[in-house]
Amino acid sequence: MQAQLIALDWGTTSLRAYLLGPAGHVQNMRSLACGIMQLPTTARHIAGQPCIDGFELAFDAACGDWLDANPSIPVIACGMVGSAQGWREAPYRTTPSSLKALSTALQTVRSVRGVDVHIVPGVIQHSTLPNVMRGEETQVLGVMHSQPNLNDCLIGLPGSHSKWVQVQDGCLVHFDTFMTGELYAAACEHTILGRTQQQSGQFDGAAFERGVQVALSPDGQLGPLSTLFSARTLGLTGQLTPTQQPDYVSGLLIGHEVSALSRVVRQRRGDKPLPAIILIGNAQLCQRYQRALRACGFADVSLAEQATEQGLWHLAKAAGLLHHTQTEG
Amino acid sequence: MQAQLIALDWGTTSLRAYLLGPAGHVQNMRSLACGIMQLPTTARHIAGQPCIDGFELAFDAACGDWLDANPSIPVIACGMVGSAQGWREAPYRTTPSSLKALSTALQTVRSVRGVDVHIVPGVIQHSTLPNVMRGEETQVLGVMHSQPNLNDCLIGLPGSHSKWVQVQDGCLVHFDTFMTGELYAAACEHTILGRTQQQSGQFDGAAFERGVQVALSPDGQLGPLSTLFSARTLGLTGQLTPTQQPDYVSGLLIGHEVSALSRVVRQRRGDKPLPAIILIGNAQLCQRYQRALRACGFADVSLAEQATEQGLWHLAKAAGLLHHTQTEG
């Protein structure tokens, strides 16, 4: 089958490149450690010319051969590549955001190969405490187009900065951010908690569960600034081994995240039962969230696949980038 | 006046030495960067002998001349010097803890000078989530003996690991810990928040207050894992300058700490009004907590002075270390 689109998920630390065929089917995928904060620096010839631009070098490393083989294939990219520090800034679009609104706001940068790279804008929510995303909007669009009715769903995107997104009538209408992943790393690597921890390489489900239960218990009411200290004191009193502590802390923080979220969701919804949850992201991390969400009373939690590729495919289609192709999905 | 006690407040990063006269009056004070994690390493002669032991070297640097001038003066020390990594471990005493119980559990190490250093034990609370302190118990005792009736007070000790202590009938009965100070440092130095921050050297009261108000607002219900991200987005949208961001984050975290605390205190007390608060610690940090506590509804907040010196004095007295002196306070 002929390739129809090159889709790039270009974040801070990594660059994933997808070669998509008809209906957005993934024909090939590559992952490079070429995020916008760690671009290549070794000069190379691209399209016959010496090149030292990090974005060009990363782009060429990720899909130069695909472009050679498919010279007129369109290219679309989402993520931090569209930030002020990216290849070309694609200014935030405000909520509510639809596929149509985002697809008409793509920013284009012409590479030295003469290929246009179409960059998806991020989304900003101008609430009292503003909220921003870059990349997640594309994943949410991917889920919206692979699942029929999302009006009563909450879409969760666990990660360094977890996002929780509400969609309504085909629009991304509201979202919240939690810095749980990044604060977990900072707490384990740069506070006293790290001193007694030991990484085991194996997930300790019981330690994780214990952390979740503490977050949801009356003791958890003091919040994560307080309960975190228990990782130390349960260690001091021999109740948590050094290898159990990292997963306990992970359970604590994820437990506090989903517990605060569920409290606010319950308030927003009044008498309505809790919504179904669709998770997007790293499978192992999503499984942790799934456990914590169920402990918190969310009965219907599922995992979405290929959200990024699907989102980029549908954005490219809506933007009219796929008009040369024969078959579309 | 003759000196009657050498009192050491010996923590992880610093060592404070006090020369106390009658009634615990401070005659001299020194602060050295010789905490138990950064002891001196340069060998020196002490009492005519070559010495390389870091504890001995720090002890001699802090008060060798005082000991030369007062050969039979007693010495007492509190803080991490009594931990497993300290000079001599003084095992935790369990709550409830009184002056008497702690004063009869001092551990003694004989220095190369032949001087006994009496080390105050820390306190452990064997609750579901255990809690520990080392040094703060001495400060609490200092306040208990300088203020007549503390039965309806909450004693706060802001710091890297803030403690909130309840005393009853002369006993330290319950305490909670918040890692606010250490998590503040980790968030500012080791997460994305630090990238847009700039230190100004001047306290920005309005930015701090804004952070406190966010923590106490409905937006604050999502908890610190979520509200922290607003330091970034308020910066992105031009609502917080780089120099305002550190004090905003400080207000946010301290606001979340006192708001969680007040929620739990209100629950514990039922209909009773909020207790008076006595703060012990660094004056500038205590002023931040004072502002946040008042915003949270605590009307009576005062600052205690010389809690450590007073606590060490009363412990030494209760332990019978001052029996050679003429006048006691």
HADDOCK unambig.tbl for C-alpha pairs under 7 A between the chains (distance, minus, plus):
assign (segid A and resid 129 and name CA) (segid B and resid 230 and name CA) 5.72 0.50 0.50
assign (segid A and resid 129 and name CA) (segid B and resid 234 and name CA) 6.95 0.50 0.50
assign (segid A and resid 130 and name CA) (segid B and resid 230 and name CA) 6.59 0.50 0.50
assign (segid A and resid 130 and name CA) (segid B and resid 233 and name CA) 5.64 0.50 0.50
assign (segid A and resid 130 and name CA) (segid B and resid 234 and name CA) 6.49 0.50 0.50
assign (segid A and resid 131 and name CA) (segid B and resid 233 and name CA) 6.13 0.50 0.50
assign (segid A and resid 132 and name CA) (segid B and resid 233 and name CA) 6.96 0.50 0.50
assign (segid A and resid 177 and name CA) (segid B and resid 226 and name CA) 5.62 0.50 0.50
assign (segid A and resid 177 and name CA) (segid B and resid 229 and name CA) 6.90 0.50 0.50
assign (segid A and resid 178 and name CA) (segid B and resid 225 and name CA) 5.23 0.50 0.50
assign (segid A and resid 178 and name CA) (segid B and resid 226 and name CA) 4.04 0.50 0.50
assign (segid A and resid 178 and name CA) (segid B and resid 229 and name CA) 6.99 0.50 0.50
assign (segid A and resid 179 and name CA) (segid B and resid 225 and name CA) 5.43 0.50 0.50
assign (segid A and resid 179 and name CA) (segid B and resid 226 and name CA) 6.05 0.50 0.50
assign (segid A and resid 179 and name CA) (segid B and resid 229 and name CA) 6.48 0.50 0.50
assign (segid A and resid 180 and name CA) (segid B and resid 225 and name CA) 5.73 0.50 0.50
assign (segid A and resid 182 and name CA) (segid B and resid 191 and name CA) 6.47 0.50 0.50
assign (segid A and resid 183 and name CA) (segid B and resid 187 and name CA) 6.94 0.50 0.50
assign (segid A and resid 186 and name CA) (segid B and resid 186 and name CA) 5.84 0.50 0.50
assign (segid A and resid 186 and name CA) (segid B and resid 187 and name CA) 6.89 0.50 0.50
assign (segid A and resid 186 and name CA) (segid B and resid 190 and name CA) 6.00 0.50 0.50
assign (segid A and resid 186 and name CA) (segid B and resid 191 and name CA) 6.91 0.50 0.50
assign (segid A and resid 187 and name CA) (segid B and resid 183 and name CA) 6.94 0.50 0.50
assign (segid A and resid 187 and name CA) (segid B and resid 186 and name CA) 6.89 0.50 0.50
assign (segid A and resid 190 and name CA) (segid B and resid 186 and name CA) 6.01 0.50 0.50
assign (segid A and resid 191 and name CA) (segid B and resid 182 and name CA) 6.49 0.50 0.50
assign (segid A and resid 191 and name CA) (segid B and resid 186 and name CA) 6.92 0.50 0.50
assign (segid A and resid 221 and name CA) (segid B and resid 260 and name CA) 6.74 0.50 0.50
assign (segid A and resid 222 and name CA) (segid B and resid 260 and name CA) 5.02 0.50 0.50
assign (segid A and resid 222 and name CA) (segid B and resid 261 and name CA) 6.17 0.50 0.50
assign (segid A and resid 222 and name CA) (segid B and resid 264 and name CA) 6.95 0.50 0.50
assign (segid A and resid 223 and name CA) (segid B and resid 260 and name CA) 6.51 0.50 0.50
assign (segid A and resid 225 and name CA) (segid B and resid 178 and name CA) 5.22 0.50 0.50
assign (segid A and resid 225 and name CA) (segid B and resid 179 and name CA) 5.43 0.50 0.50
assign (segid A and resid 225 and name CA) (segid B and resid 180 and name CA) 5.73 0.50 0.50
assign (segid A and resid 225 and name CA) (segid B and resid 257 and name CA) 6.92 0.50 0.50
assign (segid A and resid 226 and name CA) (segid B and resid 177 and name CA) 5.61 0.50 0.50
assign (segid A and resid 226 and name CA) (segid B and resid 178 and name CA) 4.03 0.50 0.50
assign (segid A and resid 226 and name CA) (segid B and resid 179 and name CA) 6.05 0.50 0.50
assign (segid A and resid 229 and name CA) (segid B and resid 177 and name CA) 6.89 0.50 0.50
assign (segid A and resid 229 and name CA) (segid B and resid 178 and name CA) 6.97 0.50 0.50
assign (segid A and resid 229 and name CA) (segid B and resid 179 and name CA) 6.48 0.50 0.50
assign (segid A and resid 230 and name CA) (segid B and resid 129 and name CA) 5.70 0.50 0.50
assign (segid A and resid 230 and name CA) (segid B and resid 130 and name CA) 6.59 0.50 0.50
assign (segid A and resid 233 and name CA) (segid B and resid 130 and name CA) 5.62 0.50 0.50
assign (segid A and resid 233 and name CA) (segid B and resid 131 and name CA) 6.13 0.50 0.50
assign (segid A and resid 233 and name CA) (segid B and resid 132 and name CA) 6.97 0.50 0.50
assign (segid A and resid 234 and name CA) (segid B and resid 129 and name CA) 6.94 0.50 0.50
assign (segid A and resid 234 and name CA) (segid B and resid 130 and name CA) 6.49 0.50 0.50
assign (segid A and resid 257 and name CA) (segid B and resid 225 and name CA) 6.92 0.50 0.50
assign (segid A and resid 260 and name CA) (segid B and resid 221 and name CA) 6.73 0.50 0.50
assign (segid A and resid 260 and name CA) (segid B and resid 222 and name CA) 5.02 0.50 0.50
assign (segid A and resid 260 and name CA) (segid B and resid 223 and name CA) 6.53 0.50 0.50
assign (segid A and resid 261 and name CA) (segid B and resid 222 and name CA) 6.18 0.50 0.50
assign (segid A and resid 264 and name CA) (segid B and resid 222 and name CA) 6.96 0.50 0.50
